[in-house]
Amino acid sequence: MDDKNTAINAYIIRALLEASLSLVKEEKHSVCLVKLSMDIDLEDAFSFKNALSFLHTQTAMSPLLHQGEGVFLIVLHDTKIHTAKTLFSTIKREIEARYPTLIRAIGITLLDAEDSMATLLKRVDSHFSLSKISAQKKIFCGTKAFNFYDNKRHKDALPPIFKAHPHLKVHNLYKGIPITENSLIVAYNEGRLIIEVEKTKLPFYQNELYTHLQHDLIPNILRASIAKIDTKASLLVLNNLEFLETSALERNGVRVEPDRKIYASALHGQRRVCEGELGTISEGSIVIKTTQAQIGRLLQSSVGEDFLEVTFQLPTQKNLITTIKTKASVFNVIDEKIILTLHLSPVAKTKVRNYLAMQTESLIASFKHTLKKG
């Protein structure tokens, strides 16, 4: 009976993937395939059930198929590779906060019109295998056109991609508010990229040294230096293209820069391990600007996967101050910045949302004023 059930399950998986490939080939749909494994302990079945329930709600009830031994395939329709990566970064973070050892590996790929079943499964397996051997259980992803982990000369892969698909998204920030626009690739030669942007948004590039680019066939965000701005032709000339393994663009939610100095401190146990000025804040994380000495103290404290207790104060709409005290975990350390993932209580989450709404409203008014001046 088990052999029969296994065979039936294999046919179900094949049928769903073949139908998805047909959609990609015939109707130009964007479909992603995710391969995920969990360390399932049936003595703690409620944790597994709750994690699956959360996974279903976050993926809009996308089909989830069990390959066996805790390995699942998830098909995400009308989903681009960047969206899939961002979505599963959030899912992974939220599940690990509740059940730290449950998720073992995640690999993601984008279905391609030239794919066969064999090439599709081979590609998602390769990213899944990299995730399995990753010490940090990182999410690995790629497309048929571009694989960051295979291509030793990444920039050599760009000319054919840009020629066949000459459209990308440009991401910039205005005081923490993301500004995104669709752009046409005019030319790419010897590392120099020329793109056309909206004339009204040119003022937001004039004071920036670099910008970020997102292409549907390249899973990595590209960071590029702004070499020149042609205001008459509405062109940006970019160079020094750099592939980023992680980027703030891949984090969900509104992120703002405080308009006044806000200080934050973090305790590990009863010991203060770092403090500094809040650089940016979102509902899910904060960036603390600090010193190398503070970062050294944090790293020497052997935090590991332990929670920190973070405290900071936010202004309210009534010109009062509200204190946030919450659990947090270290997400990354970059130069003299510490990125912390927040694990907010419902009350604290409401306070942060109110602050974000207040700051966003003020920044949008400033943004509109700048556009009118431009």
PyMOL commands that set and color helices and strands:
alter all, ss='L'
color gray80, all
select helices_A, chain A and resi 2-27+42-58+81-98+117-133+154-164+199-201+203-206+248-250+292-300+346-373
alter helices_A, ss='H'
color red, helices_A
select strands_A, chain A and resi 31-38+64-68+71-77+103-110+139-142+167-174+177-189+192-196+210-215+218-230+235-244+255-256+263-268+271-282+285-289+308-315+321-334+337-343
alter strands_A, ss='S'
color yellow, strands_A
deselect
rebuild
show_as cartoon
